[in-house]
Amino acid sequence: MKKYIQLGIAAALCGMSVPAMSEQMTVVSFGGAYGAAQQKYMLDPYMKATGNKLLFENYSGGIAEIKSQVESGNILWDVVDIEVIDLERACSEGLLEVFPHDTLPPGDDGTPARKDFSSEALASECGVGNIVWTVLYAYSDKTIKGGQPNTIQDLFDTKKFPGKRALRKRPQVNLEWALMADGVARDKIYATLATPEGQKRAFAKLASIKSDIVWFDSWSQAPQLLNDGGAVMVQSANGRIFDAIKKDKKPFKMVWDNHVFDLDVWAIVKGTKKKAMAEEFIRFATSSKPESGMQDLAYGPTRKSSYAYIDKEMVQQLPSAHLDVGLQASSVFWADYGESLGEKFNEWLLQ
């Protein structure tokens, strides 16, 4: 195993050498505990190995800022961590560079990259999947009233469970949850949401709790709202709640029923002058050992070989252990309907 690890590191660093003058580029992700884990396991080791400098910035997701930079020709970001739910649209609109998957290193156990990565991780030509994560909702034992919610229907039941619900201000996930709470089967969600009737049904269900919704923009706000009592239930990336429970000993509980799981992908902004360095970083960051570090936040790796570094008990805390009660977010659907539903969602907010 030691031999394979050494070979894997060498492959990930293939072509790397400490330059006479170090280079610098900007990497963008979602901040918080997630960004801290990426800094620890991906960015810092890369900088140590290469002598290059990475500026690490936060954003709230979506493609608006990327699109603005590409269309204006003023590229400020080089590498971005983008959700697959946004990736398809960004790729189809020419906002991202094509990534050469054939340059990815083998796993530390010697498994070729194409066999080591999950098929979803390499499904897009515009990036490489780095984690499997999910959106679920959580509550606090200190503030919840009415018992312990355990279904998606409970999120929409303000009579049994009174109080505010905190949701991320975007149509993705919210419309899927609204349909599931209204009785639509998981395997029918996107077919239903593709119809005018289905969209009307989703917005109507969401409207049933509209007066009790607190909207937020960044995942970092979710545990804060739950802790401060700003909401009794919050939508959140699972890692944010796991981190609050593990590190801060918060009395939070996660509800896995009908969670919407997805991948995050490292991608390169179209037109960057640091393309070669960006590719080099992604090869390093998605190698076996760096990938396994995201277990700190209960996010799963996209490489099979990374599981050799993950505690067996921790595996049960990863989204992959709950896929039977979850829905995989459809990047294809959101690439086709994201813009129109985004406009409808914003109009609905103003009503």
Protein Blocks (a to p, Z undefined) as FASTA:
>chain_A
ZZmmmmmmmmmmgoiacdfbdcddddddeehjllmmmmmmmmmmmmmmnopacdddddee
jjklmmmmmmnopafbfbdcddfklmmmmmmnopaccddfklpccdfkopafklmpcfkl
mmpfkbccfbdcdddddddfklgghiaafbfklmmmmklmgcdddddddfehjlmmmmmm
nopafklmmmmmmpmklmmmmmmmmmmmmmmpccdfbfklmmmmmmnopafbdcddfklm
mmmmmmnopabdcdfehpacddddddddehiaklmmmmmmmmmmmmmklmmmmmmnopac
fbfklmmmpcfklmmmpmklmmmmcccddfklmmmmmmmmmmmmmmmmmZZ
